[in-house]
Amino acid sequence: MCLRVWKENYRILHTRMALLNVMKKKHQKKIFDSSRKKVSEKSL
């Protein structure tokens, strides 16, 4: 029936979620790096 449309939507959703996950990981890494820098500055 409308299985093809559903598959298309599912694939778009899946890629979007994957992109969001990648962006989140990058963002968390940035925060982690900046907080680590602050810690190392304090210890000096």
FIDO-724934 format. One record per residue: residue in one letter; x, y, z of N, C-alpha, C in turn; residue number from 1. Coordinates in pm, 1 decimal. Example, Ala and Ser with C-alpha at 12.3 -4.5 7.8 and 13.67 -1.06 7.14 Angstrom:
<dokes>
  residu    n.east   n.north      n.up   ca.east  ca.north     ca.up    c.east   c.north      c.up  num
       a    1319.0    -569.0     780.0    1230.0    -450.0     780.0    1320.0    -330.0     780.0    1
       s    1285.0    -225.0     708.0    1367.0    -106.0     714.0    1290.0       3.0     787.0    2
</dokes>
This chain:
<dokes>
  residu    n.east   n.north      n.up   ca.east  ca.north     ca.up    c.east   c.north      c.up  num
       m      84.0    -119.9       0.0       0.0       0.0       0.0      87.9     125.4       0.0    1
       c     103.6     186.0     116.3     192.8     303.0     124.4     321.1     264.3     198.1    2
       l     362.6     139.6     176.1     483.1      89.4     242.1     607.1     160.9     191.1    3
       r     606.7     193.6      60.6     722.9     259.2       1.7     744.3     396.9      65.4    4
       v     634.3     469.0      83.0     642.9     601.7     145.6     694.6     587.8     288.4    5
       w     642.0     488.8     359.9     683.1     466.1     498.3     832.3     435.1     505.9    6
       k     879.1     350.4     414.2    1021.8     315.6     411.6    1106.0     440.1     388.2    7
       e    1060.8     524.7     295.0    1133.9     648.1     263.6    1140.9     737.7     387.1    8
       n    1026.7     756.0     451.8    1022.2     839.4     571.7    1112.0     782.2     681.0    9
       y    1107.8     650.3     695.5    1188.8     584.8     797.9    1337.0     609.3     773.2   10
       r    1377.8     600.2     644.9    1519.0     620.4     612.3    1560.1     764.3     640.9   11
       i    1474.3     859.3     605.6    1504.7    1000.7     631.2    1517.0    1023.7     782.0   12
       l    1421.1     968.6     856.5    1424.1     982.3    1002.0    1552.2     922.7    1059.2   13
       h    1587.2     805.4    1009.9    1705.0     734.6    1059.5    1831.4     817.1    1036.9   14
       t    1847.0     871.5     915.4    1967.0     950.9     885.4    1968.6    1077.3     969.2   15
       r    1851.0    1136.4     989.0    1844.5    1258.7    1069.4    1886.8    1230.5    1212.9   16
       m    1836.4    1118.5    1268.4    1873.1    1081.3    1405.0    2022.7    1055.0    1415.5   17
       a    2078.8     988.6    1315.4    2222.3     960.9    1315.7    2300.9    1091.0    1314.9   18
       l    2259.0    1184.9    1231.9    2326.2    1315.5    1225.7    2317.4    1385.4    1360.4   19
       l    2200.1    1380.6    1422.0    2181.9    1444.5    1552.4    2275.2    1382.2    1655.3   20
       n    2285.5    1248.9    1654.3    2374.1    1180.3    1748.3    2518.8    1223.6    1729.8   21
       v    2561.4    1234.0    1604.2    2699.2    1275.2    1575.5    2722.6    1415.9    1628.0   22
       m    2627.1    1505.5    1603.4    2641.0    1643.9    1649.1    2645.8    1650.0    1801.2   23
       k    2562.0    1571.6    1866.2    2561.1    1568.3    2012.5    2696.1    1522.8    2066.1   24
       k    2750.5    1416.4    2006.9    2880.0    1363.9    2051.0    2988.4    1469.0    2034.8   25
       k    2988.6    1537.9    1920.2    3087.6    1642.9    1896.1    3074.1    1751.7    2000.9   26
       h    2950.0    1790.1    2031.1    2924.1    1896.9    2127.4    2972.2    1855.5    2266.6   27
       q    2940.5    1732.2    2305.6    2983.2    1682.3    2436.3    3135.1    1679.1    2445.3   28
       k    3201.1    1641.4    2335.7    3346.5    1634.8    2334.8    3404.0    1774.5    2355.8   29
       k    3344.5    1874.8    2290.4    3389.5    2013.2    2307.1    3379.9    2054.3    2452.8   30
       i    3265.4    2027.7    2514.6    3245.2    2063.5    2654.9    3346.5    1990.2    2742.1   31
       f    3365.4    1862.3    2713.9    3459.0    1780.9    2791.6    3600.4    1837.0    2780.8   32
       d    3642.8    1871.4    2658.7    3777.3    1925.4    2638.4    3794.4    2057.4    2711.7   33
       s    3696.1    2146.5    2703.6    3708.1    2277.3    2767.2    3712.9    2262.0    2919.3   34
       s    3633.3    2171.1    2975.0    3634.1    2151.0    3119.4    3766.7    2089.5    3163.3   35
       r    3824.3    2003.2    3078.9    3953.1    1942.8    3112.4    4062.1    2049.4    3112.7   36
       k    4055.0    2142.7    3017.0    4152.6    2251.3    3012.2    4145.3    2334.5    3139.3   37
       k    4023.8    2366.2    3182.8    4005.4    2444.8    3304.3    4067.0    2372.8    3423.9   38
       v    4044.4    2243.6    3431.5    4096.7    2164.4    3543.1    4249.3    2167.1    3542.7   39
       s    4309.2    2150.9    3424.9    4455.4    2149.1    3416.8    4512.3    2286.8    3450.8   40
       e    4441.4    2394.0    3414.8    4487.3    2528.4    3449.2    4482.8    2548.3    3600.4   41
       k    4379.0    2496.5    3664.0    4365.8    2510.6    3809.3    4477.5    2435.2    3881.1   42
       s    4508.6    2316.0    3832.6    4611.3    2235.5    3898.6    4749.1    2299.6    3884.3   43
       l    4769.4    2378.1    3778.6    4895.9    2449.9    3762.7    4897.1    2566.7    3859.7   44
</dokes>
